[in-house]
Amino acid sequence: MESLGELIRRWPLGADMHAEAERHLDALLEEPAVRELRERHPELTRRDLRLNLNRIYQYVKEKRNCAACPGLDRCPNDIEGYYTLLECEVQNDRAQLYDRKAACGLLRARQAEQQLRNRVRSFYIDESALGGSFSPTEMVTIEPERSAAVKHLLSYIKTTREQGLQKRGLYLVGPFGTGKTYLMCYMLHELAKSGLTGVIVYVPEFVEDVKSMLDEPARLRETIELMKETDLLVFDDIGAENLSPWVRDHVLGTILNYRMNRKPTFYTSNHDLDALELHFSFTNRDGEEAHKGQRIMDRIRPFVDRLWIGGGNKRGLASQPSAE
């Protein structure tokens, strides 16, 4: 449906403008949207509608567009994702018609999803893993061995929603590709709906990047503060990193020391807790430092519930955007 200006330009030369406007108004008055408007506001006279012919026309045009919506990215309305609403007020015994723009359901859904994404930051994790297309039920169906862990995770999410941020986190352990990262992304997405912020970090790449930040102290400090302060922090694939004493003691140690007894930290790993302690007890530079490994594990072990994520390697399944 063209604009009213375009329609007027197509009127025949020498046409009676008043007669053409009346004819066009008659056609608009037959539109279901206009009939419904008049039912809601019987105070609107034909003269009122004629004086607001442009608003009425725009209202009808966008109502038609929305009824045959081609999708948000191809929205034909003047402002993408918005449609015209008409409101009537009576002032000095005369009906006044006002128009305003309202966001459609598709735009509101996109904005809500963007707000969720803005609450969750990822470092070195595929952003598509945070997109929200999750189905824990499907994960259990594909691999019943995961059932107990998935139920525990869903219970954790429910408890957090009802009682607020917990102090204990979760430690997801299991073979490669069994869905550990997927479950953590699901948790972050669901709790973002409750207003909680989250950060997920792929530890092997994070550790290498931290080493390069030594020459950028402001960036390093900002990164550490973000991980200390976020509501939900996930260390993904911990134990697979090439560890240095400095990263272990002054980066991971600092973050975990701040968060324990304050905010929950979550982990995915191919190492059980004892094996992770052994991993933290050795570094390339200093060799074995059992007490250092024990010290950092004292900031992990007492503050997590261990969940075994079993089953076969499901990487590459279309139903799972990420499966560590």
C-alpha positions in Angstrom: 0.0 0.0 0.0 1.6 3.3 -1.2 1.8 6.4 0.9 -1.0 9.0 0.9 1.3 11.5 -0.8 1.9 9.1 -3.6 -1.8 8.4 -3.9 -2.6 12.1 -4.1 0.1 12.6 -6.8 -1.7 10.0 -8.9 -5.1 11.8 -8.8 -6.2 13.0 -12.3 -5.2 16.5 -13.3 -8.1 18.9 -12.6 -9.8 16.4 -10.2 -12.0 17.8 -7.5 -9.6 17.4 -4.5 -12.5 17.5 -2.0 -14.4 14.8 -3.9 -11.3 12.6 -4.2 -10.6 12.9 -0.5 -14.2 12.0 0.3 -14.1 9.0 -2.0 -10.8 7.9 -0.4 -12.2 8.4 3.1 -15.2 6.3 2.2 -12.9 3.5 1.2 -10.9 3.8 4.4 -14.1 3.7 6.5 -14.8 0.2 5.2 -11.4 -1.1 6.4 -11.8 -3.5 9.4 -9.2 -1.5 11.4 -11.1 1.7 11.0 -14.4 0.2 11.8 -12.9 -1.2 15.0 -11.4 2.2 15.8 -14.8 3.8 15.5 -16.5 1.2 17.7 -13.9 2.0 20.4 -14.4 5.7 19.9 -17.9 6.5 18.8 -17.2 10.2 19.5 -15.2 10.3 16.3 -17.2 12.1 13.6 -16.6 11.9 9.8 -15.2 15.4 10.0 -12.7 14.3 12.7 -11.6 11.4 10.5 -11.3 13.6 7.4 -9.1 16.0 9.3 -6.8 13.1 10.2 -6.9 11.4 6.8 -3.1 11.0 6.7 -3.0 9.4 10.2 -5.9 7.0 9.2 -4.2 6.1 6.0 -0.9 5.3 7.7 -2.7 3.3 10.4 -4.5 1.2 7.8 -1.4 0.7 5.7 0.7 -0.6 8.6 -2.1 -2.8 9.9 -2.1 -4.5 6.5 1.7 -4.8 6.5 1.7 -6.4 9.9 -1.1 -8.8 8.9 1.1 -10.1 6.1 4.4 -9.7 8.0 7.4 -10.9 5.9 9.7 -10.9 9.0 11.5 -8.3 10.9 14.5 -7.9 8.6 12.1 -7.2 5.7 9.6 -5.0 7.6 7.9 -2.7 5.0 6.7 -0.2 7.6 8.3 3.3 7.8 10.3 2.3 10.9 11.5 -1.3 11.0 9.7 -3.2 13.8 7.2 -0.4 14.6 3.6 0.1 13.7 1.2 3.0 14.1 -1.3 3.1 16.9 -4.2 5.6 17.1 -5.5 7.1 20.3 -8.4 9.5 20.8 -9.0 12.1 23.4 -11.9 14.5 23.8 -10.9 18.1 24.4 -13.3 21.0 24.5 -16.0 18.7 23.3 -14.0 17.8 20.2 -12.4 14.4 19.6 -8.6 14.7 19.0 -6.8 11.8 17.2 -3.2 11.1 18.0 -0.8 8.6 16.5 2.2 6.9 18.1 4.7 4.2 17.1 4.6 0.9 19.0 7.2 -1.9 18.8 5.9 -5.2 17.3 6.2 -8.5 19.0 9.1 -9.6 16.8 11.1 -6.5 17.6 10.3 -6.8 21.4 11.5 -10.4 21.3 14.8 -9.4 19.5 15.4 -6.6 22.0 14.8 -9.0 24.9 17.2 -11.5 23.4 19.8 -8.7 22.9 19.4 -7.7 26.6 20.1 -11.2 27.6 23.2 -11.4 25.4 24.4 -8.1 26.9 24.3 -9.7 30.4 26.6 -12.5 29.3 30.2 -12.0 28.1 32.3 -14.7 26.5 36.0 -14.9 26.1 37.2 -17.2 23.3 33.9 -19.0 23.2 31.8 -19.2 20.0 29.1 -16.5 20.4 26.5 -18.9 18.8 26.8 -21.1 21.9 25.1 -18.3 23.8 22.2 -17.9 21.3 19.6 -19.5 23.4 18.6 -22.5 21.2 19.0 -25.0 24.1 17.2 -28.2 25.0 18.5 -30.0 28.1 15.6 -32.5 27.6 17.0 -33.4 24.2 20.4 -33.9 25.7 19.0 -36.4 28.2 17.0 -38.2 25.4 20.2 -38.4 23.3 22.3 -39.7 26.2 20.3 -40.9 29.3 23.6 -41.2 31.1 23.5 -37.4 31.5 20.1 -37.5 33.2 21.2 -37.0 36.8 23.5 -34.1 36.0 21.0 -32.3 33.9 18.3 -32.6 36.6 20.8 -31.2 39.1 21.6 -28.3 36.8 17.9 -27.5 36.3 17.4 -27.7 40.1 20.3 -25.3 40.6 18.8 -22.8 38.1 15.4 -23.0 39.8 16.9 -22.5 43.2 18.9 -19.5 42.0 15.8 -17.9 40.5 13.8 -18.4 43.7 16.4 -17.7 46.3 18.9 -15.4 44.5 22.6 -15.9 43.8 24.1 -19.0 45.4 27.7 -19.2 46.9 28.4 -22.6 45.6 29.0 -23.4 41.9 29.2 -26.5 39.8 32.1 -28.6 38.6 31.2 -30.4 35.4 33.6 -33.2 34.6 33.5 -35.8 31.8 35.1 -36.9 28.5 35.5 -34.7 25.5 32.4 -33.6 23.6 29.7 -34.6 26.1 28.0 -31.3 26.4 29.6 -29.6 29.4 30.0 -26.2 27.7 26.6 -26.5 26.2 25.0 -26.9 29.7 27.0 -24.0 31.1 25.8 -21.7 28.3 22.3 -22.9 28.9 22.6 -22.0 32.6 24.0 -18.5 31.8 21.2 -17.8 29.3 18.5 -18.9 31.6 19.8 -17.0 34.6 20.3 -13.9 32.5 16.5 -13.8 32.1 16.5 -13.2 35.9 18.8 -10.3 35.5 22.1 -12.0 36.5 25.3 -11.2 34.6 27.7 -13.9 33.5 31.1 -14.6 32.0 32.3 -17.7 30.3 36.0 -18.1 29.6 37.8 -20.8 27.5 40.8 -21.2 29.9 43.5 -22.5 27.5 43.3 -19.4 25.3 42.6 -17.1 28.2 45.9 -18.2 29.9 47.9 -17.5 26.7 46.2 -14.1 26.2 46.9 -13.2 29.9 50.6 -13.7 29.3 50.4 -11.1 26.5 48.6 -8.6 28.8 51.7 -8.1 30.9 52.5 -5.1 28.7 48.9 -3.9 29.1 48.3 -3.6 32.8 45.1 -1.6 32.4 43.5 -4.2 30.2 44.7 -7.0 32.5 43.3 -5.3 35.6 39.9 -4.6 33.8 39.7 -8.3 32.7 40.4 -9.6 36.2 37.9 -7.2 37.8 35.2 -8.2 35.3 35.7 -11.9 36.3 35.8 -11.1 40.0 32.6 -9.0 39.9 30.3 -10.9 37.5 27.5 -12.8 39.1 28.2 -16.1 37.4 31.7 -17.1 36.2 32.4 -20.2 34.1 36.0 -21.5 33.6 35.6 -23.7 30.5 38.0 -26.6 29.9 40.1 -25.8 33.0 43.1 -28.2 33.3 43.8 -28.1 29.6 45.9 -24.9 29.8 49.7 -24.6 29.6 50.0 -23.3 33.2 52.6 -20.8 34.5 53.1 -20.0 38.2 52.2 -16.4 37.7 48.9 -17.1 36.0 48.0 -19.7 38.6 48.8 -17.7 41.6 48.2 -14.1 40.6 45.4 -14.4 38.1 43.3 -17.5 38.8 44.2 -17.3 42.5 43.2 -13.7 42.8 39.9 -14.2 41.0 39.0 -17.3 43.0 40.1 -15.8 46.3 37.8 -12.9 45.8 34.8 -15.0 44.7 34.8 -17.7 47.3 32.0 -17.2 49.8 30.7 -14.4 47.7 29.7 -15.5 44.2 29.5 -18.9 42.5 32.2 -20.1 40.1 31.6 -22.9 37.6 34.0 -25.2 35.8 34.0 -27.7 32.9 36.9 -30.1 32.7 38.2 -33.4 31.5 40.0 -33.8 34.8 38.4 -34.9 38.1 39.1 -32.7 41.1 42.1 -34.8 42.3 43.6 -34.8 38.8 43.1 -31.0 38.6 45.0 -30.5 41.8 47.9 -32.6 40.4 47.7 -30.4 37.3 48.0 -27.2 39.4 50.9 -28.7 41.3 53.2 -28.7 38.3 54.3 -25.7 36.1 56.7 -25.5 33.2 59.1 -23.2 35.1 59.0 -24.4 38.7 58.2 -28.1 38.4 56.3 -29.7 41.3 54.7 -27.4 43.9 52.2 -29.5 45.7 51.3 -26.9 48.2 50.5 -24.4 45.5 48.2 -26.9 43.8 46.5 -27.6 47.1 46.1 -23.9 47.9 44.3 -23.1 44.7 42.1 -26.2 45.0 41.1 -25.0 48.5 39.4 -22.2 46.6 37.6 -24.6 44.2 36.8 -27.9 45.9 34.8 -26.7 48.9 32.7 -24.4 46.7 31.4 -26.7 44.0 29.1 -29.6 43.5 30.7 -32.2 41.2 28.5 -33.4 38.3 29.6 -36.2 36.0 28.6 -35.6 32.4 28.9 -39.0 30.7 28.0 -40.3 27.3 29.7 -40.3 23.9 31.2 -37.5 22.0 28.3 -35.4 20.6 30.3 -32.6 18.9 29.0 -31.7 15.5 25.3 -32.5 16.3 23.1 -29.8 14.8 21.0 -29.6 17.9 24.0 -28.5 20.0 25.8 -25.3 19.2 28.7 -26.2 21.4 29.6 -29.4 23.1 32.7 -29.6 25.2 
